Amino acid sequence: MPKSIALLLRDAYRTVDSEVLAAAVRAGFEIQPGHAIVLRHLGEDGARPSEMAAKAQVSRQAITKALDGLERVGLVRRQPDPSDGRGVTVHYTSRGLAALQIARTRMNELERAFTSQVGAKQWATFRTVLETLFDSPGQSGAQANAPVSGAPSTPQTTKSLSPRSPAPPASNNAR
């Protein structure tokens, strides 16, 4: 029996994640698997912890714990939110932006390797299908995850993992 789509996608995710983590560690960054929940949802313009928690579908406390670790290693900083005196926004430090560049570079290298392995046309089709299913602007999670005609209908949840967002590292053992 062939592997389920869930297992194939999980294995692909773990492969890319572990490769990106290894590249960051080789470059001297102290990124731990638990930091990924922040790094995946922190854009270059910064974000509020509550926004990251909602996107990651985790508690605010989980985000705070990851932020504490990332601040300790100098990759992010919290600062008062100018639009809300009670809140904070999180931003990459210059060191954090350097780590982000390492992650992006490694992801681009992986895409080139995958393209070489399966061919440019097949890789482009694969990316287009993934983007259509999981990264379509304006689609809700329910629309993006609607079953294909004739496919079994099962409840599903969506996590935003845009291929254009920083894909911070995590190890294979983290999931």
C-alpha positions in Angstrom: 0.0 0.0 0.0 1.4 3.4 -0.9 2.2 6.0 1.8 -0.6 8.3 2.6 -0.4 11.9 1.5 -0.2 12.9 5.2 3.0 10.9 5.7 4.5 12.1 2.4 3.9 15.7 3.3 5.2 15.1 6.9 8.4 13.5 5.5 8.9 16.3 3.1 8.5 18.9 5.8 10.8 17.1 8.2 13.5 16.7 5.5 13.5 20.4 4.7 13.2 21.4 8.3 16.2 19.3 9.4 18.3 20.5 6.5 17.6 24.2 7.3 18.4 23.6 11.0 21.7 21.8 10.1 22.7 24.8 7.9 21.9 27.3 10.7 23.9 25.2 13.3 26.8 24.9 10.9 26.8 28.7 10.5 27.0 29.1 14.3 23.4 29.9 15.2 21.9 28.5 18.4 18.5 27.7 17.0 16.6 25.0 18.9 13.5 23.0 17.6 11.2 24.9 20.0 12.2 28.2 18.4 10.6 27.3 15.1 7.1 28.3 16.2 8.3 31.9 16.4 10.6 31.9 13.4 8.0 30.5 11.0 5.6 33.2 11.8 7.8 36.3 12.3 7.9 38.4 9.2 10.7 40.8 8.4 8.5 43.7 9.5 7.9 42.1 12.9 4.8 40.7 14.6 2.9 40.7 17.9 3.2 37.5 20.0 -0.6 37.1 19.9 -0.6 37.1 16.1 2.2 34.5 16.0 0.3 32.3 18.4 -2.8 32.5 16.3 -1.0 31.7 13.1 1.0 28.8 14.7 -2.1 27.6 16.5 -0.3 27.4 19.8 -0.7 29.2 23.2 0.7 32.6 23.8 2.7 31.0 26.6 4.4 28.7 24.0 5.3 31.7 21.9 6.7 33.6 25.0 8.9 30.6 26.0 10.3 30.5 22.4 10.8 34.2 22.4 12.7 34.1 25.7 15.2 31.6 24.2 15.5 33.5 20.9 16.2 36.7 22.8 18.9 34.9 24.9 20.8 33.9 21.7 20.3 37.4 20.1 18.1 36.5 17.2 15.0 38.6 18.1 14.1 41.5 20.3 10.8 42.6 21.8 9.9 46.3 21.9 6.9 48.3 22.9 4.1 48.3 20.3 3.7 52.0 19.3 0.0 51.4 18.5 -0.7 49.8 21.9 1.2 50.8 24.9 0.4 47.5 26.7 1.6 45.3 23.9 4.9 44.4 22.3 6.1 43.6 18.8 8.9 41.2 18.0 11.5 41.9 15.4 14.6 40.1 14.1 17.9 41.5 15.2 20.7 41.9 12.6 21.9 38.5 13.8 18.4 37.1 13.4 18.2 38.4 9.8 21.5 36.7 9.1 20.1 33.4 10.3 17.0 34.0 8.2 19.2 34.5 5.1 21.0 31.2 5.9 17.6 29.4 6.1 16.4 31.0 2.8 19.7 30.1 1.0 19.4 26.5 2.2 15.8 26.2 1.1 16.7 27.6 -2.4 19.5 25.0 -2.6 17.1 22.3 -1.7 14.6 23.5 -4.3 17.4 23.4 -6.9 18.3 19.9 -5.9 14.7 18.7 -6.0 14.4 20.3 -9.5 17.5 18.5 -10.6 16.1 15.2 -9.3 12.6 15.4 -10.8 13.0 17.8 -13.7 12.1 21.5 -13.9 8.6 21.0 -15.4 7.6 18.4 -12.8 9.0 20.5 -10.0 7.1 23.6 -11.2 3.9 21.6 -11.4 4.4 20.2 -7.9 5.0 23.7 -6.5 2.0 25.1 -8.3 -0.3 22.3 -7.0 1.0 22.9 -3.4 0.5 26.7 -3.7 -3.0 26.2 -5.1 -4.0 23.9 -2.3 -2.3 25.5 0.6 -1.2 29.1 -0.2 -4.1 30.6 -2.2 -4.7 34.2 -1.3 -8.2 34.9 0.1 -9.0 31.2 0.7 -10.2 30.1 4.1 -8.7 26.9 5.6 -12.0 25.1 4.8 -11.9 26.1 1.1 -8.2 25.4 0.8 -8.7 21.9 2.4 -12.0 21.0 0.6 -11.9 17.4 -0.4 -11.3 16.6 -4.1 -14.4 15.2 -5.8 -14.7 11.6 -5.0 -12.1 11.8 -2.2 -13.2 10.8 1.3 -14.3 13.8 3.5 -12.4 14.1 6.8 -12.2 17.0 9.1 -8.9 18.9 8.6 -7.1 21.9 10.1 -4.8 24.3 8.3 -1.5 25.7 9.4 -0.1 28.5 7.3 3.3 27.4 6.0 3.9 29.6 3.1 6.9 28.6 1.0 7.9 32.3 0.9 8.0 32.7 4.7 11.1 32.0 6.6 11.2 28.3 7.3 13.1 28.1 10.5 14.8 25.0 11.5 13.5 22.1 13.6 14.9 18.7 14.1 13.3 15.4 13.0 12.7 14.6 16.7 10.7 17.7 17.3 7.5 16.4 15.8 
